[in-house]
Every structure is written in C-alpha cells, then in structure tokens.
Amino acid sequence: MKTRILLVGGFEETRFLAHSLLRKGYRVTVINEDRDQCESLAAIKGLQVFQGDGSKPYVLEDANAANTDIAIALSEFDDANLVICELCKKQFHVGKTVALISDPEKTEFFRMMGVDSVVCATTTISSIIEQQALMNDLNTVMPLGSHVQVAQLIVPADAPSVGRKLWEIELPKAVIVGCIVRGEQSMIPRGDTRIMKDDRLILIVSDDDRESAFRALAGELV
C-alpha cells in the first residue's frame, strides 16, 4: 500500500513537496485555509485538497487524517504547527508527525511534546547562507541532489519582481524562495512578502526551472 502523507498549511512549500511526493508514488492530501491557494493546488494531478483550518479536529477528520501515515505541518505559525501535530498524533493516531518552525529556540520543546521531526527553516537557510562558497558570486549554485540545487541572485532595480508580492510572481511550480537577505537582515519569505531591489534571494530550484525562475525574478539570466 502506498504511503499516505498529509500536508497541512503553507503554499509554496506545500506545492513543491506535493509535486515531489506524488512523483515518488506517495498518496498526498493537502489542507489549506485559503480558497485561491486551494484552487491552485487542486490543479496538481493526483493531489487531494481540502479547504479549512488544519488545526481544527473536524477539518482533519474530513481530510481522513486517521488513515494518514505521515502528517507534515507547514503553517506559517509555529504554535499552529504544534497543535496540528498534537492532534494528528494523539487524536488521529498518525504514525509520524513533522513540524516546520521558524523559531529555532522552540525545537527542543516541540520534540518534548512528541513531534517526531522538527524542521527549522531559519536554521537550515542560515547554515546555507553561512557557507562562504554560496555567498561569493551572484550565480553560485550548490547541488542538493538529483536535479535540485540551491542558487542565489541579487534583484536589480529594474527587475520585474521589484515591488511585487511573492505570490504575484509567476514562478515555476517547483521553485521555492527559501530566504531573502535584505541588508543585514535575513527573512523566511511568505506569499505576501514584497521583493525589493538589491534583495539577495536564496532559491531551491530544479535544473530545468532555474533559467525561467531567474528571468521571472531578475528579468535576465544571471
């Protein structure tokens, strides 16, 4: 029987994961609260989508969480992700839970509360940024595995993405903007994050989508 995976919350991360997991033969279900995002996700062949707040037991029940092998909480709110994992584990008896968090100081607490795997986006992206090889050149590329790489670019002032929210930019589906470095600050972007000139974008991108992603963000292949 195929492994059944439930993705709760998030959009760009969820879309990327859904594509990847479906290609590997998993059965994937998504819960998302935003109607427009649900419609976009529903266009992915083989993906089952439910609209609703994934931190509510009745929504998890509608999505058949009790028959899920792995639940992955991808909400932008750490506390919501903890609730989702707790409900999936204790009420619906999901075999394994995974939580995405933004605050690395919460990692140990999440584990103490029974979350099987805790992924801190801030820690992960920061470790990438700190690698000198990644920061030397604008077109630095670090391969992650088969046909996937971490790449970066600096957004020029005349780029088509300047001033636009991330969700408004027509990026390939399998592209994730993992981090934005703006001046001395770094941030994990959300769909409503606006791109500014001179932003340094850290991308997780497939070999096939790298050129189109760079053109959408910078207006040229850099």
N, C-alpha and C positions, 0 to 999 in steps of 0.2 A: 504494500500500500504506500502511496506517495506521502511524504512528509507534508503536514498541513501547517502553514505559517500564517499568523495573523499580524498585520501591521496596523498600529493604532496611532493616528495623528500624523502630523508632518505632511509635506507635499513633495518638495524636490527630492529629499532623501527617500521618501516612500516610493516615488515614481522610479527612481534609479534602482532601488532594491527589488521592486516588483518585477521590472524587466529582467534583472539578473536572475532572480529566483525562478521565474517562470521558464526562462531559457534552460535552466538546470533540471526542470521537470518537477518542481515543487508545486503543490496546490496553495495558492496565495489568496488571502482575503484582506481587504483594507477597510478600515473605519476612518472616516474623515467628516468633520463637522461642517465644512464649507461646501455649499451646493455646487458652485462653479468648479471647484477643485475636484469634487466627486465626478462631475461630468467629464472632466479632462482625464481622470484616472480610469473611468469606465470605458474609455476608448482603447485601453490596452487589452488586447485579445487574451482571453482566458482568465482575466482578473475579476474577482467578485468584489463589489464595492457596496458598502453600507454607509448611509449618511447619519451622523449623530455624534454625540459626545461619548467617546470611548471610555470615559471614567465613570459612566453610569452603568450599573449592572444590567438593566433591561436592554441597553444597546449591545453590550457584549453577548447577551443571551440571543438577541436577534441575529447576530453575526456567527452564532454557533460556536462560541468560544470553548464550550465544553468538549468539542471534538477537535481542538487545536493541539498540535504538538509543541509549537514554539510561538510565544507571543512577544512581539517587539514593540515597545512604547517609544514613539518618536515625536511626541508633543513638544512644543517649544517651552513648556513649563515643567521644571523638574518635579515639583510636587504632584502634578497630574500624572506624570510617568510612574511615580511611585504607587499612586492609587491604582493605576491600571494594572501594574504588575502584581500588586497585592490581591486585587480582585481575581485576576486570571489564575493566580496560584492557589489561593485559599477557597474561593467560591466556585471556580470552574475547573480546578484541578489540572491546569495546564502543566505539561511536563517541564518546560523550561521557559523562563522569562528573561528578557533583555531590556534594559532601560538606557536611553540616551540622556545624558545630563550635560548641563553647561557649567555647573559649579564643581570643580574637582574636589572641593572640601566635603562634598556630600557622598563621595564614592564609597567610603567605608560604611557609612550609615545605611546606604541602600543595600549593601551586602549583608549587614547585620539584620536587616528587615526581611531577608530571604530572597532578594533579587539575585538570580543566578549569574548574570553577566551585566556589568556596568561599563558603558562606553562613554567616556568624557570627550566631547568634541573639542573643547578648549585645549585639553592636554594633548590630544592627538595632533591637532593642527599646529599647536605651539612647538611640538617636537619636530614637526616638518620644517617650520619656519626657521628654527634654530640651526638647522643644518646649513653650514656655510655654502656648501655646493649649490643649494637651492636658491640662495639669495644673491649669488654673484651676477648672473646675467638675466636679462628680461625673458629670454626664451629657455631658461633652464627647464629640463624635464627629468623627472625621476620615475622610472618604470615601477609600477606596483605589482605587476603580474602579467598575465597573458592579455595583451592589447589594451591595458589600462595604465595610465600614467598620472602623476601629479605635475602640473605645469603652472606657470605664473605669467602674468603680463601686467604692465602698468598702463592705466587707461589714459590716453591722450585727451587734451582739451576738446578736440573736435570729434571725439568718438560718438557713435550713435547711441551709446548706452548712457552717456552723461545726463544726469538729472532724472533718469527713469528708474522706476522701481524694478526690482529683480524679476518679479513675475510678469512685467510688461515686456521683457526682452525675449525674443523668440530664440531660445537656446535649444539645441538638440536634446531629446528626452534623456539621454544617458550622460548628461553633463551636470556636475554639482559644483557650485561656487562654495568651497569649503570654508574660506576665510577671506576677509578684507583687511588689509593693513593700510591704515589711514594715518599718516604722520607717525606719531609714536604709539598709536593705539592699534590693537588688532581686535576684530569682532567676528563672531559667527553670524553670517547674514541670515535674514528671514526673507520671506517673499515680498514684504513691503519695504525692505531696505533699499535706499536710493544709491545709485552708483555716482561717484563724484570723480572729477578729473584728478589725476595723479594717484588714484586708488591703486594699490597693488593687490591683484586678485590671485588667490591660490585656487586652482581648479583641479578637480578629479575628472578625468576625461578619457574617453577611448581614443585609440589611434585614428579611427575613422572620423570622429567628430571634432578633433582638435582644430582643424582649419576653420570649419563653419562656426565653432564657438568663438574663436579669436576674432573672426570677422564681425560677428554679432555684437561683441563687447568692445572691440577696439577699432573696427572699421577697416582693418587691414591684418594681414598675417604677419605677426611679429616674431 
